[in-house]
Amino acid sequence: MQRKLVVLLKGYPRLSETFIAQELLGLERAGFELVLVSMRRPTDKKRHPIHDEIRAPVHYLPEYLHEEPFRVLRSLILACAKPGFFAACKDFIRDLGRDFTRNRVRRFGQAAVLAVEWPEGADWLHVHFIHTPAAVGRYASRMIGIPWSVSAHAKDIWTTKEWELREKLADARWTVTCTQAGFERLRGLSRREEIVHLSYHGLDLDRFPPFEAERPLRDGTDASQPITILSVGRAVDKKGFDVLLKALALLPDDLHWCFEHIGGGEELSKLKALANRLGIDDRIRWHGAMAQQEILAYYRSSDIFALACRVTGNGDRDGLPNVLVEASSQKLACVSTSISGIPEMFSNGVNGYLVEPEDPVAFAKMLESAIRDPAGRRAIGIAAEVKVRAEFDHRESIRQLQALFADRPIAVPLNPVPAP
């Protein structure tokens, strides 16, 4: 009999986090009983089909404490009887002294609700993201004496202060992350290197079966058959869509192309305005958010996938964007940047095209090279698919998580890390 897990999420369901939904379904299929707890209610209007396959019940914490004051107050009163409540208070007060924000107070209130409403029979808490969700998880774990673990991803690793990462790494039973770059950062901050693990998300390859057709060898010289360049991702700074648009505007006039963007995001209006200023808006179609199976058709009908990822001013960045792996599974050649985990998937000129970030000129030259060499582009796409199917099968990640969850702990460490 597999254990019953509570999985704490920042928001659920989310179209942009298919890798999490895929993991949840994989754990259920492996025999785990899951209860999902989300800190936010969904905002996406669509759902992926995979969300409907997950059987676990979903519970929502108060997103803002003032929205459910009686639930929060009741939880704080009842939480006082929990064995580790005052130890959790001590952690919270100490953290508040270094991070005096309403957000910190909110996390403690959410933790009290989670501790009081803890599902019967659950003996483990697993948290996705090591920033604010892990703060809630750490306090709740302390209150009720249930062990916890955490999956760290990208932004959460690089934008969380080092003192907080150190303390969460010290308290968690184990931590898993999805890129070598993130793995090395977390291991460097942990007092116990052996409890930090690297596990690539991978794909459910049954949902991304091989693309058996051959793409036309378009080279952009025929106005009746323009090259289709695809990108999928939320319109946020770290995706580098402004760089990509500037690169598209720099492509030579003799090349015929169109650009398809799939995704929502708060910067869409700014990007559309930029495309207008650059004089390329008539070549672009903005599709908004789509479900995974809808996107699959675009991977198959496009000629090139492009994503100009960057590191933002506050350190935010992608790890290894799942859309790059998805596109590669369909033999679609990818042009991207050499940050974070992207070079762990692609070798430039072998199974992908990579340039340095923040360089529209270099990105445009790489795009032009890929457009003008359709035979080479096809070879790149084939090599990328081979790597995905050999090394990025999500079942391996599930096997790794099964082994980690099978190590039943006996206690949660109670001694905080000394303040820096």
N, C-alpha and C positions, 0 to 999 in steps of 0.2 A: 504494500500500500504506500503510494507516494505521499509526500507531505502536502499540507494545505498552506498555500502561500497568499499573503496579501501583497499586492503590487501597487505601489504608490506612484501616481503619474501627475505631471503638471497639468495636463489637459487630456481629455479623451472623449470621443475619438478625434483624431486629427489627420487630415489628408496628407500633411507633410511628414508624418511619422509612421510610414508603412513598415519601417524596419522594426518598430516596437510591436505593432499589431501582428506582424509575422512571427515575432518571438513568442508573443502570448499564445497564439494558436499552436505553435510548435510545442510549447510546454504543456498545453492541454492534451495534445495528441500523445505526448510522452507519459501521460498519466497523472500529472499534477492537477490538483483542484485549486483554482484561482479565485480570488475576490479582488476586483479592481476598485481602487479608491483614487478619485481624481480631485485635484485642487481647483480645477476650473471646469465649467460646463462647456460643451462644444460650441464653436462659433462657425464652423464650416457648414455650408448648406448641403453638401454632398457627403456620402460615405463610400469607402471602398467596399467591395463585396466581402473582403476578408473580415471586416468588422462584424458582419452579420453571421459569420461562421464561429466566432468566439462565443462560448456559452457562459462565460463568467459574469456574475452580476456586477453592476457598476454602482458605486456609492459616491456621492459628491460631498466634499467638505464645504464649509462656508467659504466662498471665495474672498469675501470681505466680512470681517467679524461683525460690523454694525448691521449687516443684512439679516443675520440670524442671532440677535443678542441673547435670547433666552436659551437657545441651544448651546451657545458658547459658554454662558454663565453656568448653566447646569453641568456642563462638562468640566469646567474648571473646579467646581465644588466637588464633584464626584472623583475627579482625578486626584484630589488630595489624599484619598485613601489608597492610591496605587503605591506599590512598594518603592518605586524609584522616583516618585513625584518631586521630592525635595532635592534629590540629586539633579534632576532635570532642571529645576528652578535655578540651582546653582550654576549649571551650564549656561542657561538662558541669561542670567544676570551678567555673567562674565562676558558672554557674547555681545550683549546689549551695550556694555561699556566700550566695546571696540567698533560696534556697528549700531549707533543710536538712531534707528529708523523705525517707522511704523511697520515696514515690511517685516522686521525682526519680531515685533510684537505679534503680528498676524500669524507668523509661522508657529509661535508657541501656542496661540489659541487653537490653530488648526490641529496641532499635535495633541492637545488635550481632548479635542473631539474624537480624533482617531483612537486615542487610548481608551476612552470611555465606550466608544461604539465598536470596539475591536470584535471581529467576527469569531464566533465560537468555534473552537477546534483549530484555528490557524496558529501555527507555531513559528512562523518566519515572516519577516517584512523585507521585501525587495523594492528598491527605489530606483526609478529612472531619472537620471541627471543628478550631479553632485553639487549643484548650487542650491536653490531654494527648496526643491523637494527633499533633498538629503537633510536639510536643516529640520524640516518637519519630521522626517523619519528618525533622525537621531534623537530628538526630544521624546518622541512617542516611544521609541525603543527603550530609552532610559526609564520612562515612567512605568512601563509594564514588564520590563525584564525580558523582552522578546528579542532575539538576535536579529540583526539587519545586515543587508548587503546592498551594494549600489552599482548600477551601470552608469559609467561616465561616458560622455559622447564627444562634444566639441566645444561649443561656446562655454559650457559649464566648467570645463577644465581650465580654460584660458582666461576667463573673466572673474573667477572666484579668487579672493585673496589667499595668499599662501598659508597664513595662519589657520584659516578655516579649512582649507584642503587637508592640512596636516592633522587637524583634530578629527575630521571626519574619517580620514584614512586610518587613524589610530583606533577609532571606535567601531568601525564596520568590521564584520566578520571577514569579508573579502570585497574587493573591487574589481570590476571587469571593464575594459575599455576597448574601442574598436579600431584604433590606429596605433602604429608603432610610435609616432610622435607623442600621442597622448599617454601611451604606456610608459615611455621613458620619463615624461614629466612627473607622472604620479609616483612611479617607483623612486624617483629622486627625492620626493617629499615624504615618502612613507618610512617609518621606523622599521617596518616589516616588509621588505621587498617581496617576500614570497607570497603575500596575500594580494598582490596586484597582478592581474591576468590580462593577456591580450586575446581577444576573440573577435574576428571580423564578423559583421552581421551576415553577409552573404545574401543570396536570393532564394526564394522558393522557386526553383527552376521549373516546377510543374506549371506555375503561372506564367513563366516566360519560356515556352518551348522554343526549340530552334527555329529560326527563320529559314525556310528551305528555298524560297525564291531568290533569284539573283537581281540585285539592283541594277538599273540601267547605268551604263558608264558615262554619265553626264559630266561634262567639263565646263559648263557655264558659258560656252560660246554660242549656243543656240537659244535665241530669245524665246522660242516656243517651248523649250524644255529647261527652264531655269533650275539651278541647284536649290534644293530645299535645305535650309539650315534650321535646326530645331534646338530649342532650349526649354528645360523644364525646371521650375523653381520659384519660390516665393520672391516677390520683388522687394528684397531687402538688401542692405548695403553690402553684406559679405558675399553675395552672389556675383557682384561685379557686372551687373547688366549695363551700367553706364559705360564701362570699358568696352563691353561687347558691342554696344551700339556705335560707339566711336570707331571701333575696328571695322564694322560693317560699312560705315561711311567712307572709310579709306580704301575699300576694295576698288581695283581699277574699273574704269567705265565700261570696258569691253566684256566684263563678266556679268552674267545675268543670274540673279539669285532672288530668293524670297526668304523671309525669316518668320518662323512660327514660335510664339512664346506661349507656354502653358503654365499657369500658376496665378494665384492671387497675390496679395501683399500690399503694404501701405505705400510703397513707392511707385505703384503703377502709373499714377497720373503724372508724376515727375518724369518717368521714363518715356511716356507717350509724348510729353512736351519736348523732351530732348530729341526724340526721333524726328519730330516736326522741324525743330531748329536745324537738325543735320540734313534735312531734305530726303529722308529715307522712309518716312511714315507710309508712303504708298506701297512699299514692299513688305510691310509687316502686318501680321495678323495676331492680335492679342486674344487668346482663347479663354482666359480665366482658369479657375481650378477645374480639374477633371479627375474622375476615378481612374484607378490604376489600369483597368482593362481598356478604357478609352485611350489612354496614353500609349498603350502597346501598339495600337494601329498607327500612331504617328511615328514611333520608333521605326516601324517597318516601311513607311512611305517616305521617310526623309533620307537625305544623302549624307549629312554631317550633323553631329551633335556638338554644341558649343556651350561652355560654361567658364566664365572668366573669374573664378573664385579669388578672393583677396582676404588679407588680414586687416580688420578695421582698426580705427584709432584706439578703441578700448580693448583690443585683443581678440574680439569675436572673430570666429572663422569656422568654416566647415571642417569636418574630419575627412571622411571619404564619402562624398555625396552619393546616396544610393542610386540616384538617377544616372550617374555615370556607369555604374555596374549594370543597371537595367538596360541602358542603351547598348552597352557592349555585348550583352547577352543576345542581341539581335543583329550582331555583325555590323553595327553602326559605328563608324570611325568617330572618335571623340577628340576635340581640341579643347584643352583646358590649361590650367596653370600648375606650377610645381610647388604647391603649398600643402602642408599638413599630410594627410594620408594619400593624396592623389598619386604621388610617385610610387607608392606601394602597389598600386594597381597598374600603372602605365610606365613603360619605358619609351622615351621619346624616339620616334622613328621605327619602333618595333611593333608595339600594339596600341600606340596612341600618339598624339601630338601635344607637346608641352612647351609652354613659354613661361617666363617670369611674370608675376602678377603686376598689375598697374601699368601695363605697357600696350596701349592700343595699336601702336605701329607694329610691334612684334606679333601681336595677336592677328592683325590683318595679314601680315606676310605669311603666317602659318596657315591661316584660312585659305589664302590664295594658293599656296603650295598644295594643300589638300584638294582644292577644287580642280586645279589644272592637272592633277595626276589621278584619274579615277581608278586605274589599275592598282596603283600603290595604295590608294584609299581602301580598296576592296581587300587587299592583303592585310592592311592594318586592322580592319574590322574583323576579319577571320581570326587573326592572332589574339585579338581582345576577347572574342567569344571563347576561344580555347582556354584562356586563363580563367575566365569566369566559371566555366563549367568544371574546371579542374580544382580551383582553389576557393571559390566563393559560393559553395552550396550551404545554405543556412542550416542544414541538418547537422553539420559539424559543430556549429555554434551551439545548437540545442544539446548535443552530446556533452559539450564542455560544461554547459550550465547544469545539466543533470548531475555531473560528477561533483560540482561545487555544492549544489544543494543537498547532496547525499551526505556531506560531512556534517552530521548533526552536532552543533556546538552545545556546550554545557552552561555558558554564562555570557553575559555582555560585559566587556571591560568597563569598570566604573571610574577608573582614575583618568582624569583629563590630562591632556598634554600641557606641560608647563607653558605659560605665556611667553611669547618671544620677547 
